[in-house]
Amino acid sequence: MVASAGLLALRAPQLIAAPRLFAEESRVFFRHAFESGLFDSLTYVYWKAGYLNLVTNVATTLGAHVVALEYAPYATMGIALAIQLLPFLILLFGRSTAFRGEIEKGAACCILLFAPTIAPEVWLTSLHSTVFLDLAALLILLEDLKGVGRARRWSYRLVLLLGGYRASTPSCCCRSSRCALSPIGCANGSSSS
């Protein structure tokens, strides 16, 4: 896990040394959080996106209302780093039905770290953390949940909830709005035909 975190940091060390608020993360979300109250900034829906981006709202609200202004980029980067570590945590400490051995888990971690589809602009920004929540949701789908403890079960639910509070991949596979917040529901056939 430490190696994964280190390699994540090495992928863009300038972002660790000098974090930034990226694109809409600063122009839209942070500005709104800074100019609004706590509740309004946590529940903000950017009109062009049309959905609640809870991770970015929490990160920019933390940066605007909890830490000193000069540390706001560190707050959003810290949230993004924590989210980007989730797939690694699930891979390395989970009970995957697809990645059982250490070699398979190591190979999957390398794919996550070095996949060319992960563009530099999504690296360590809360705005693009949903990509990593999608990966975490996929890995949770591959978990053997028999005998999983209560704490892990609730942490998986939290990951799915955070990932479900926005548009895109997990919810678009469903024919019913019943499973819009639950990628697991889609895989288990809970959508109505």
C-alpha positions as CSV (number, residue, x, y, z in Angstrom):
1,M,0.0,0.0,0.0
2,V,2.8,2.4,0.8
3,A,4.4,1.6,-2.5
4,S,1.2,2.3,-4.3
5,A,0.9,5.7,-2.5
6,G,4.5,6.5,-3.3
7,L,4.1,5.6,-7.0
8,L,0.9,7.7,-7.1
9,A,2.9,10.6,-5.8
10,L,5.8,10.0,-8.2
11,R,3.4,10.0,-11.1
12,A,3.1,13.8,-10.7
13,P,5.4,15.0,-7.9
14,Q,4.9,18.6,-8.8
15,L,1.3,18.3,-7.7
16,I,2.4,17.1,-4.3
17,A,4.9,19.9,-4.0
18,A,2.6,22.6,-5.3
19,P,-1.0,21.4,-5.4
20,R,-3.5,23.4,-7.5
21,L,-7.2,23.8,-7.8
22,F,-7.9,22.5,-11.3
23,A,-10.3,24.0,-13.9
24,E,-14.0,23.9,-12.7
25,E,-12.7,22.7,-9.3
26,S,-11.5,26.3,-8.8
27,R,-13.6,28.4,-11.2
28,V,-16.9,26.8,-10.2
29,F,-16.9,24.6,-7.1
30,F,-14.3,26.4,-4.9
31,R,-15.7,29.8,-5.9
32,H,-19.2,28.7,-5.0
33,A,-18.0,27.2,-1.7
34,F,-16.1,30.3,-0.8
35,E,-19.0,32.6,-1.5
36,S,-21.7,30.3,0.0
37,G,-22.6,28.8,3.4
38,L,-21.6,25.4,4.5
39,F,-24.8,23.6,3.6
40,D,-25.2,25.3,0.2
41,S,-21.6,24.5,-0.8
42,L,-22.0,20.8,0.2
43,T,-25.2,20.5,-1.8
44,Y,-24.2,22.5,-4.8
45,V,-25.2,21.2,-8.3
46,Y,-23.3,22.8,-11.1
47,W,-25.9,23.7,-13.8
48,K,-23.7,22.5,-16.7
49,A,-23.2,19.1,-15.2
50,G,-26.6,18.7,-13.8
51,Y,-25.7,16.4,-11.0
52,L,-24.3,16.5,-7.4
53,N,-20.6,16.0,-7.3
54,L,-20.3,15.2,-3.6
55,V,-16.6,14.6,-3.5
56,T,-15.7,17.9,-5.1
57,N,-18.3,19.7,-3.0
58,V,-16.8,18.2,0.2
59,A,-13.2,18.9,-0.9
60,T,-13.8,22.5,-1.9
61,T,-16.0,23.2,1.1
62,L,-13.2,21.9,3.3
63,G,-10.8,24.2,1.5
64,A,-13.1,27.2,1.7
65,H,-14.4,26.9,5.2
66,V,-12.1,24.7,7.3
67,V,-8.5,25.3,6.4
68,A,-6.7,28.6,5.7
69,L,-7.2,29.8,2.2
70,E,-3.5,29.2,1.2
71,Y,-4.0,25.5,2.2
72,A,-7.2,25.0,0.1
73,P,-5.3,23.2,-2.7
74,Y,-3.8,20.8,-0.2
75,A,-7.3,20.0,1.1
76,T,-8.6,19.2,-2.3
77,M,-5.5,17.2,-3.3
78,G,-5.7,15.3,0.0
79,I,-9.3,14.3,-0.6
80,A,-8.4,13.3,-4.2
81,L,-5.4,11.3,-3.1
82,A,-7.5,9.4,-0.5
83,I,-10.1,8.6,-3.2
84,Q,-7.4,7.5,-5.7
85,L,-6.0,5.1,-3.1
86,L,-9.4,3.4,-2.7
87,P,-9.0,1.0,-5.6
88,F,-5.5,0.0,-4.3
89,L,-6.9,-0.6,-0.8
90,I,-9.7,-2.8,-2.2
91,L,-7.3,-4.7,-4.4
92,L,-4.6,-5.3,-1.8
93,F,-6.7,-5.9,1.3
94,G,-10.0,-7.2,-0.2
95,R,-11.0,-10.7,-1.2
96,S,-11.3,-10.4,-4.9
97,T,-12.7,-13.2,-6.9
98,A,-10.7,-12.1,-9.9
99,F,-7.4,-11.1,-8.3
100,R,-6.7,-13.8,-5.8
101,G,-2.9,-14.1,-5.7
102,E,-0.2,-11.6,-4.9
103,I,1.0,-11.6,-8.6
104,E,-2.5,-10.9,-9.9
105,K,-3.0,-8.1,-7.3
106,G,0.4,-6.6,-8.1
107,A,-0.3,-6.7,-11.9
108,A,-3.7,-5.1,-11.3
109,C,-2.1,-2.3,-9.2
110,C,0.5,-1.7,-12.0
111,I,-2.4,-1.5,-14.5
112,L,-4.1,1.1,-12.3
113,L,-0.9,3.1,-11.9
114,F,0.4,3.1,-15.4
115,A,-2.8,2.9,-17.6
116,P,-2.3,5.4,-20.4
117,T,-6.0,6.3,-20.2
118,I,-5.4,8.1,-16.9
119,A,-4.6,11.6,-18.2
120,P,-2.5,14.0,-16.2
121,E,-5.3,16.4,-15.7
122,V,-7.3,13.9,-13.7
123,W,-4.4,13.2,-11.4
124,L,-5.0,14.4,-7.8
125,T,-8.0,16.5,-8.5
126,S,-11.2,16.1,-6.6
127,L,-13.1,17.0,-9.7
128,H,-12.1,13.8,-11.4
129,S,-12.2,11.5,-8.4
130,T,-15.3,9.9,-9.8
131,V,-13.2,7.9,-12.2
132,F,-11.5,6.3,-9.2
133,L,-14.8,5.7,-7.4
134,D,-15.9,3.9,-10.6
135,L,-12.8,1.7,-10.4
136,A,-13.5,1.1,-6.7
137,A,-17.1,0.2,-7.5
138,L,-15.9,-2.3,-10.1
139,L,-13.5,-3.9,-7.7
140,I,-16.3,-4.1,-5.0
141,L,-18.4,-5.9,-7.6
142,L,-15.5,-8.5,-7.8
143,E,-15.3,-8.9,-4.1
144,D,-16.3,-12.1,-2.3
145,L,-18.5,-10.5,0.4
146,K,-19.3,-13.7,2.3
147,G,-18.0,-13.3,5.9
148,V,-17.0,-9.6,5.4
149,G,-17.1,-7.7,8.6
150,R,-19.5,-5.0,9.4
151,A,-16.9,-2.1,9.1
152,R,-15.8,-3.2,5.7
153,R,-19.4,-3.7,4.5
154,W,-20.3,-0.2,5.6
155,S,-17.1,1.3,4.0
156,Y,-18.0,-0.4,0.7
157,R,-21.5,1.1,1.0
158,L,-20.0,4.5,1.6
159,V,-17.7,4.2,-1.5
160,L,-20.8,3.2,-3.6
161,L,-22.8,6.0,-2.2
162,L,-20.1,8.6,-3.0
163,G,-19.6,7.2,-6.4
164,G,-23.4,7.1,-7.1
165,Y,-24.0,10.7,-6.3
166,R,-23.2,11.9,-9.8
167,A,-23.9,10.9,-13.3
168,S,-22.1,8.4,-15.5
169,T,-21.1,4.9,-15.6
170,P,-22.5,2.9,-12.7
171,S,-26.0,4.4,-13.0
172,C,-26.2,4.4,-16.8
173,C,-26.1,0.6,-17.1
174,C,-29.5,0.4,-15.4
175,R,-32.9,0.4,-17.0
176,S,-34.5,1.5,-13.8
177,S,-33.8,4.5,-11.6
178,R,-34.0,2.1,-8.6
179,C,-30.3,1.2,-8.8
180,A,-29.0,4.7,-9.8
181,L,-27.0,4.8,-6.5
182,S,-26.0,1.1,-6.5
183,P,-23.7,-0.4,-9.1
184,I,-24.1,-3.6,-7.1
185,G,-27.8,-3.5,-7.8
186,C,-27.2,-3.5,-11.5
187,A,-24.9,-6.5,-11.4
188,N,-27.3,-8.4,-9.3
189,G,-30.1,-7.9,-11.8
190,S,-32.2,-5.7,-9.6
191,S,-33.2,-3.4,-12.5
192,S,-36.7,-4.0,-13.8
193,S,-37.2,-5.0,-17.4
